[in-house]
Amino acid sequence: MELHHILLTLLAGVGAGGINAIVGSGTLITFPALVAFGVPPVTATMSNAVGLIPGNIASSFGYRTELAGQKKRMLQLIPASLLGALTGAYLLLHLPEDAFITIVPVLLVLALLLVIFQPMLQRLLRDRAMRSAEEAAPASAAGPAGPPSMSIGRHITVFIVVYATAVYGGYFAAAQGIILIALLGMLLPETLQRINGAKNVLVLVVNTVAASIYVIVGFDRINWMAAGLIAAGSLIGGYLGARVGRKFSPVLLRSVIVVLGLVALWNILQM
């Protein structure tokens, strides 16, 4: 890498770590940057997964307050993330690279649409959370407890949703956090901030499992300089994002993500 590529990759890692802590689409910064600097798509995905782990750890730690009382739920959902990540990583390593290049534009378009319509989605989820809080008010009057109870059918649905999202995350990772927030917000009677805390932990599990598999079976396919730069940047960004990220302008963040996502899409379509 040239010097300016090194600096830009490091900055992309900072941005991705911060955005992952807040909304969960930081890959749409680091992935386009690596592809634009000449890193092949599969190598970029693998290097990106390895590099973003420090940022995932920092953001999960930063949301420890929102995670309070969710231990039982996390123990139930982490296995779904583990299984999904294993499935997604297997698909990435065994599908032909041509198939990956064909599928990624579709995933990028989906991710970008989720980013663009995120404000509308957040309003819908906020309204649902307020209704759930009102319905749960009589129960909460009896005393504080853990996460609201759910039916067996709802538990199964949540498990399947987390598994399917983890498959996507293990395969590509871009915007898996946004997808999780969207789907869990529809299924769990929790506030968005508590769901976001759970999202950070589940994404950490997915990235850790996928990255571990990439290191074991695809060590020589990882661009370790890029992974190291992203790791250093994402650690800083994850910490800052969890501390002050809610003060950032969401319009600016979405604009940057969409622009860089379109750059990645253009580069992939030219291959």
N, C-alpha and C positions, 0 to 999 in steps of 0.2 A: 504494500500500500504506500502511496505517496503521503507526504506530511499532511496536506490539507484533507485527504481522505481519512487519515487517522483522527484528526481533530473533529471532523464532521461525524464520524462514527461514534466517538466518545460523547459528543453532544446529543446525537440521536439516542444513545443509551440513557442519558439523563432525562431527555424528554419522554422516552418510552416508560422508564421507571415511574416518573411522576404521573403520567396519564394512566398507567395500569393501576396505580393506587386509587385514582379518582373514578375512572369509568371503565377501564379494561380494554383498551384498543391500542396499546403502545406498540404492538408488533407492526402496525400500519405506518410507523415511523422508521423502525430499525430495518424491517424487511425491504422496503423500497430503497433505503440508503445502500444496503449491501448489494442489491441487484443493480442499482445505478452505478456502483463502483466495480461492476464486472464479476461479482460472485454469483455462481449458478444458483437457480432457485432452490433446489434441494439442499445444497450446501448452506445457503443463506438461512433456510428454515432450521436446519440442525444447529448451526452456530448461534442463531438467535435464541433458540430454546435454552441452550447452555448459558448464554450470557445474561438472560433475563432473570435467572433464579435468585441472585442476590437482591434484586429489586423486589421480587415477590416476597422474599423473607422480610425485607424492611417494611413493605406496605402492610403485610399481615401483622407484624408487631405493632405498627402504628395504629391499627384498628382493634387493638386488644380490648378496649372498652366496649366497643360494639359487639365483640365476640362473647362477652360475659353472659353466662346462662345458656349458651348454645353448644356446650360440650357434647351432650347426648346426640343432638342433631348432627354435629360434625362427625362423630364416630359412626353414625349411620350412613352418611353421604360420602365420606372419604373412600370407602371401598368401591363405590360407583366410579369415582374419579380415577382410581387406580386401574380398574378394569378397562375403562374407556381410553385412558392414556396408552395402555398396552396395545389395545386394538388399533388406535390411530397411528402409533409409532410403527407397528407392523405393516400397516397399509403403506406408509411413506417409504419404508425400506424395501418393500417387495413389489409395489406397482412400478411399471416402467416410467422413466422420467418423462416420456412424452405424455403419459396419462396425467402426471402431476401438473405439467405445464398447461394441459387442457382444462384441468379441474380448477386450478388456482384462480384464473380470471373470474370464474363463477363465484368462488368463495369471496374474492375481493369485492365484487359488486354487491354481494349480499351484506358483507361487513360494512361497506360504505353507506349502503341504504340504511342500515341500522344506526350508523353514526348520524346521518343526516336527519333522520326522523326521531332521534333520541329525545328531544324536548317534548314532542307529542307523547311519546311512550312514557316519559317520566311523569307527565301530568296524569295520564291514565293510571299509572301505578300509585301515584300519590293519592288520587281519589279512592282507589281500592283500599290502600292502607288506612285511610281515614275511616272508611266504612267498617273495616275490620276492627279498628280500635274502638269504635262506638259499640259494635256488637259484643266485643270482649269486655266492655266496661263493667258489667255486673260481676263477671268472674274475677276481674282484677281487684274488685272491692273486697274480696275475701282474703286478699293477701298476695304478695308477689310470688311468682313461680317462674319456672323455666319457660321455654317456647310453648305456645299454645298447642294443645293436643290436636292430632289429625286422625282421620279414619285410615284404615289399612289401605283402602284404595288410593287415597291421597299420598300415602307413604310410597306406595309402589310407583305411582306416577312421577313423583319427585325423583325417586331413584333412577327411573328410566331416563328422565330429562337430564339429570346430571351425567349419567353414563353417555348418552348421545352427544352432549356438549363436549365431554372429555374426549370422545373419539375425534370430533372435529378439532379440538385443541391439540391432541397428540399428533394429528396429521398436519395441521397448518398453524393454529393458535391465534391468528388475527381476529380480534373482537370476540373471543370466546367469553370474556368477562361481561361484555354488553349482552350477549345472548343469555348468559346465566342470570344476570340481573332481570332481564325481561321475562324469562320463563319462571324463575323462582318467585318473582314479584306477583305473578298471576296465581301461584299455587300456595305460597306461604303467607299466613296472616302476620307479617312482620313489617317493621318500618324499612324504608329503602336503605338507610345507613346500616342497619343490622344485616340486611341481605348483602350489602356491599362488603361488609366484614367477612361474611361467610364465603362470598365470591373470591376474595383475595386468598383465603386458605385453600379452597378447592383448585384454583388456578395454579397455586404453588405446587400442589400435589401433582397435577397434570404435567406441568413443565419439568418437575424434578424426575418423574418417572420416564417421560419421553427423553429428556436429556441424558439420563443414565443409560438408556438403551442405545442412544446414538453413540455415546462414548464407548460402550462395550463392543458394539458390532460395526460401528462406522467411524472409528477414531480417526482414520486417515482422510475421511471425507469432510471433517470439520475444519473450518478456517479458525485456528486457535487465536490468531491475532485479533480477528474481528470479535470472537467470543469474549476475549479478555477485555477489550475496549468497551463492549456493551455491558459486561459484568460490572466494571468499575463505574460506568455512567449510571447504570440502572440502580446500583446501590445508593448512590447519592440522590437520584431522582425519586426512588421509592420512599426514602426518608423524608425528603422535602414535600413530596406529594401528599403523604399521610399527615404532615404537619400543617401545611398551608395551602394545599391544593384546592380546597373549596373556595378560596378567594380568587382563583384564576377565572378569567372570562371563558365561559363554556363556548361562546361563539367563536372566539379565537382558536381554541383548542380543536373544535370540530373542523374549522376551516383548514388548519394545518394538516390534520389527519386526512381529510378528503383530498387535498392537493397532492400530498405525498402518496396516497393510495392510488390516485390516478396516474402518477409517474410510474409506480410499480406496474400497474396494469398495462401501460403503454410499453414498458420495457419487455414484459413477458410476451405480449402480443407480437413483438418484433422478432422473437426467437424462432 
